[in-house]
Amino acid sequence: MLTTCVVQTVSWCSRNPVKVVLAACAAFCGAAYYVSGHFAINTDIGRLIDSKAAWAERDRALERAFPDRANLTLVVVEAPAPEFADAASAALALQLSQDTRRFRLVDRPEGGPFFEQNGLLFLERERVLEVSQELQTAKPLINALARDPSLRGLANLLSVTLLVPLETGQVKLADLAPLLGRSADTIEAVLAQRPAVLSWRALLDAAPKPAHGPARSFIVVHPVLDFSALEAGEGAADAIREAATKLQLGARFDARVRLTGPIPLGDEEFASVQQGAVVNALATLFTVLLILWLALRSMKLVVAVFATLLFGLVVTAALGLLMVGTLNMISVAFAVLFVGIGVDFSIQFGVRYRDARHEHAVIERALRSAASSIALPLTLAAAATAASFFSFLPTAYRGVSELGEIAGVGILCVAFPSSLTLLPALIVLFKPPAEPALPGFKALAPLDHFFEVHRRAVLWVAIVAILAAAPFLSRLEFDFNPLHLKNVETESMATLLDLQDSPASAINDVAVLAASAEQAEQIARRLRAVPEVGQVTTLESFIPDDQPSKLDAIGHAAAVLLPLLAQPAAAPASDAVRVLALRNAAGGLSNAASDHPGPGAAEALRLAGLLRSLAGSDPSARDRAETAIAEPLRLSLAALARLLNPEVVSRATLPATLVSQWQTEDGAALVDIAPHVPAGTDSNDDAFLRRFAAAVLQAVPQAIGGPISILESAKTIITAFTEAAILSVISITLLLWAALRSFADVLRTLIPLIVSATVTLELCALLGIALNFANIIALPLLLGIGVAFKIYYVIAWRKGQTGLLQSSLTQAVILSAGTTATAFGSLWLSHHPGTSSMGKLLALSLFCTLIGAVFFQPVLMGRPRAAKAPMSS
């Protein structure tokens, strides 16, 4: 009955080709119109998993309480000195906060008025006392610099203010070495016309920045996102860069702005997927057309098959959008799957038509003959392939579930029917010439004979090889870290890697949502005792301890220094005065080095020589030195004045924006937990993150976020694929049983499929290819493609046909696999590591599937029950 129905359908379409093509054109235009008006991709990766598990509920609860925690952009402002980095950051933050259309919140987590005023209170009590004493001791230096914060002021400081105490023994030359050395570095850079700045804050910093690394300041922005765009935060990113350009941060502070964080990482990930996509698409199109030519040997047949493929792709896109509303970042791959898998049905029908056309002069008779011979295997292959995709519908992995829904419908309701309706109609209209010879690979006839004669030996060799490689499956890994799937050449990822050991990145932090501030503190105390935990932060962390003693120490320094910092600065000096001051300072430093040999003398002599060179240079060089020395000095003095005027910090005086990031209006509180990263440890190492996540969960089972959420997501995905594989095997088994009515023949179809899957995983282990969130999608495709190929061979074998390797069936299968490999190969060439790994594993699984179908399957089956002459159709 099935064969009769298919033959009648093909016959009717061949008799009414114009009606069929016109109906297809109408459907194509309607589908194209619908796609153009409704095409949308939701790039929110949070929608890809729809789990009801406890971890997912905790994740959603945390997101509801603090919705801005994940949807943020970290703006990294880098400059040669911390004074410039902070000044540039403050200017940029102010500018961005005025753009309420693009940004909902702009915050400087380590800056702003609160920390600029109360920063000293967050130091340890002993350190506050040390800083206070150091500042009071430095009263003469600060007084001189505050009175004249300029190049002339530094020169006078070196020639008078410091050298007099040096002569009296109050100061040692070795104590001045850091100031002399850094001043020399700055002047040397100025004379060489390199970027130069003298950081006065770094001179007092107990933990200075690396000598060759930039100073950094951070801004956290919560942009308004557009998830209908491929890059949801692109508009906000452009606004940040435009603001930096408008403020001339490069010219004023020699600063540059880089973006990282969840939003830029996601946006640039999608952008890297697009990179080179047009070239890859054109190369794929050309290769597919070439393979179609090799399979069909007629340009008219190639055009007919390609038109059928294009029709199916557009109609499937329309049906997909109608079913799911918006595509996600996984379901959008249906296009590649349709090209790679959907074209198989047209190639199978086209090659079978060529086979029949060799025997029948009339096109319509050839089409009916092809339909009669292909009806059962093509229908069964389409149903089994669709079943393998539909098996994902009940799983919690929404990304693949929607992909399975679209691909399954596209295969069963579009690709398969169009190969039996539109393709025959186009063949009749195009009237391709008759076939002079049967298609197939006649050169493989000796291999057919070899496998027939040595069937048992070949089978045993294959079984032994597969079993011998089985232990390698224990080495198969699932790389759960999504950072390993990102392009390290993008700005956001490169910036994140630079910050991976900085608390500002917080990429591997986890969190706990506590019912109250009191409960948050109890949880924090418990976590601080866990060795794998580095830092635990709550709202209480922003209220310094030992405030009375710290305020008293700062008050003593303020009483001495604030009057000095408030004095008016001297008028700018003329260039002649600057030259004189530089020469005097050079002479004084030379004398000091002669009078006080030992530590510091080399720095003094070096600086003396550079000051003479600067004095003898052109005025523009001294102007550059003025900027490099005086501008950061003024910023440092102003910052010092603010730090010397703290106030008592309490829950009531904390900034509202800070409080909102750690406590909700109903009292729920956030606990942030950062890992302790031992020296020499990669903070993104999978094993390290597993230990950290396990240790935190053991102490606080309600923790979520960061590596905990990623690990749970990985478990959900693996479970989804396991469930889908089981459902797929069951549904395909039932389908095969219903069609073949032979348990042995069902096994003949499924065993090579299982063998191909096993070999694929063994090769992954041997080649060091880890499974990940992206390439694991290759496994269901292995089932979908593999079962179709194997069904063709089982049906042919049941008909008693031999010489399968040399037949047109093998030609159709190999060339169909070629189009699939081309589509998947375009993914392998992607600039995005995750997409590339997907293409790599797809190509590997396709190769194993093809070997299993073309070689292992015939060997496993042996000679058919009622052997006939070698297959010719």
Buried (B, 14 or more C-beta within 10 A) or exposed (E): EEBEEBBEBBBBBBEBBEEBBEBBEEBBEEBBEBBEEEBEBBBBBEBBBEBEBEBBEBBEBBBEBBEBBBBBBBBBBBBBBBBBBBBBBBBBBEBBBEBEEBBBBBBBBBBBEBBBBBBBBBBEBEEBBBBBEEBBEBEBBBBBBBBBBBBBBBBBBBBBBBBEBBEEEEBBBEBBBBBBBBBBBBBBBBBEEEEBBBBBBBBBEEEBBEEEEBBBBBBBBBBBBBBEBBBBBBBBBEBBEEBBEEBEBBEBBBBBBBBBBBBBBBBBBBBBBEBBBEEBEEBBBEBBBBBBBEBBBBEBBBBBBBBBBEBBBBBBBBBBBBEBEBBBBBBBBBBBBBBBBBBBBBBBBBBBBBBBBBBBEEBBBBBBBBBBBBBBBBBBBBBBBBBBBBBBBEBBBBBBBBBBBBBBBBBBBBBBBBBBBBBBBBBBBBEBEEBEEBBBBEEBBEBBEEBBEEBEEBBEEBEEEBEEBEEBEEEBEBBBBBBBBBBEEBBBBBBBBBBBEBBBBBBBBBBBBBEEBEBBBEBBEBBEEBEBBBBBBBBBBBBBEEBEEBBEBBBBBBEBBBEBBEEEBBEEBEEEEBBBBBBBBBBBBBBBBEEBEEEBBBBBBBBBBBBBBBBEBEEEBBBBBBBBBBBBBBBBBBBBBBBBEBEEBEEEEBBEEBBBBBBBEEEBBBBBBBBBBEEEEEBBEBEBBEBBBBBBBEBBEBBBBBBBBBBBBBBBBBBBBEBBBEBBBEBBBEBBEEBBEEEEBBBBBBBBBBBBBBBBBBBBBEEEBBBBBBBBBBBBBBBBBBBBBBBBBBBBBBBBBBBBBBBBBBBBBBBBBBBBBBBBBBBBBBBBBBBBBBBBBBBBBBBBBBBBBBBBBBBBBBEBEEEEEBBBB
